[in-house]
């Protein structure tokens, strides 16, 4: 279990938990609003991280907008899910195109 056991009901607390977890994993991170950005060694944006609580619902259009932002900036996108114990699971997300063939 993470040492970051907190009540994850507020946006700032889930952001703080994810930022702390990423820093423990030796990642260079900055926050931009409700988003967390992992930077490469040169300080360039590499991955956008969208933090969510495990019980939080997220709308499809929110994820699509988030993915479009990442695609337009040519960076990877991830969701960081914070559970009730403060542990974080990361999921890389991406777009797929299903075409009738």
N, C-alpha and C positions, 0 to 999 in steps of 0.2 A: 504494500500500500504506500501511497505517496505521503510525504510529510506535509503536503498541502491540503490536509483535510479541512474543508471549509464548507459553509453553506453556499451553494452555487446558484442561488436564485437571481443574483444581480449580474448584469453584463460585466461590470468592472471586475467582479470576483472571478468569473470564468476566464476573462482576458488575463488577469493576474496569474491565475493558475497555469494557463497554457504558456505564458511568457516565462514563468519560473521553470516549468518543465523543460522547455526548449533550451533555456540557458544551462540547466543541469546537463543537457545533452550536448553542450558546447556549441550551440548555434548562436549566431549573431542575429538579434532580432530588434525590430522597431515596431511600434504600434501606429496605426493610421485609422483613427475612428474606431469602429468595431472590428477592424481587420488587423491581423498581425502579419508582418512581412519578415521572411527569413532572407538575410542577405548573404551573398557569397563573400569570398575573402577580399574582393576589391570594393565591397560596399554596394554592389549592384543588386537590384531586386531579383530574387531567384524563385521564391515560392510565396504565394498568398495563403494565409491560414485563416479560415473562418471558424471561430469558436462557437460551440453549441453545448448546452446542457443535455444530458441523456434523455430527459423527459420533454425537451423543447421541440415543438413542431416547427418544421421549416417548409415554406411553400416552394413548389417547383420553380416558379418564376424568380424567386429570390436566388435559388441555386443557378439558374440559367443566366441571370444578370451577373452574378459573381463569376461564373465561368467565362462569360463574354469579356468581362474586364480583364481577367487573367490572359485570355487568348489575345486580346488587343495589345497587351503589353508584353506578350511572348514569355510569360512565366507560368510555372506549374501552379495548380490550385489544390488545396487540401482542406478537409474538414477536421477539426479537432473536437472530439466528443469528450466532455468532462462528466464523469459519473458522480454519484452522491458521495463517494469517498475522496474525491479530488484527484482520482487517477485519470489519465488522458490516453485516448486511443486516436490514432491519426489514420485518415483515409484519403488517399489521393483520388481526385475526381476528374472526369473529363467528359467531353461531348462525344456522342456517336451519331452517325448519320445512317438511318435505315432507309434505303431506297428500294423501291419496287423494281425487281429485276426481270 
